[in-house]
């Protein structure tokens, strides 16, 4: 097994800041924005985006946590069923611009499940997708609005996002089995 | 931890880790039940059959709501509407339901052991919704879930179960669950309604309610099953109520924040005075709403075990 560093700590920091600026530019500020992170690492990136927006704009957008386990369309194919965790969206998404945040965008099936879940909470005016890494291999017509890094990968490779909150350091690894 | 049981038949056979996994999963299901749109697609395409051989409103409705919230297709069979009245056996009825595509069967039956028979003979997953006076695992799990939410945990709690312990499947399943999660269990009731040798499973027995509730954290009142007993076990409802009905006076020696529970339906004025049933310590309606979340968790975990096994 060989690991290749695709992003280091400084690069992760710069990239998240760039995504934040793109979000603010596209939405003319943060007044109608809510941010929802997909468990697990998407939540931590979402938290960083919310904090950066607060620093730049003086307002902290509402922050939610989404567990998409109950919305997955691959439960019957999986050999292991994932443990269900809590979804916490303690605000209305009605007529809001939802920034959906995930660490890695791959087949698009997680994003589809996340969109379906968000729609069960209300009718946002828009859902925009931010991903730290886009590794390709889409199986559904899903296109991110904000991408940190686009990495060419083989299906046999794994993109592993490490974050300080869960892993003690910020790093993105390309792992070849 | 993976849930590896294809069936949920009773709490006697579940270990503490499995019980905790059900309760943790139910926390997520509770969140679904609190949304405006109380539905997720997790069991889309699966058919669940509710096979009830005894009258039941709340348990059957609770299972049905849980199934629908997970997007399963639901079939309801009650004895009076099925071919059982034409003499069809339980096994044949269940086999027919399985042939119609039911991958999970929820069964309530007056005979103890009926769910085990189906589990042995069918490919469908069997969920016990109450068998005779044996077990009622979903009720026990929802009681555990409710207590854990109220008290923050089960271990070390003093839990008193009051009433007809002998005939109560709720009591039997509760005792297994409470003991496995580390609670102290006390039972209290008329001597005729306490099973012999119950102390052998580490349960303390009392015949006086006021003594049993000393320092109690939780008191579970059982329903007097008028339909099962014909009052052979105590002289009259009035006498039962006088000795074993919960009142403000009798509860004085319990913990200040004691939680009062009842699996329902309540015989008001028999097991509980109205001020106790509707009082600040009562969580009877929370038990009902928590039942849906717990049953959703049971379906989800059994479905996962079916996939893996």
Interface residues (C-beta under 8 A of the other chain):
Chain A: X67 X69 X70 X71 X72 X73 X75 X76 X78 X79 X80 X81 X83 X84 X85 X86 X87 X88 X116 X117 X120 X121 X122
Chain B: X2 X24 X25 X27 X28 X29 X31 X32 X35 X36 X37 X39 X40 X41 X42 X45 X70 X297 X300 X303 X304 X307 X308
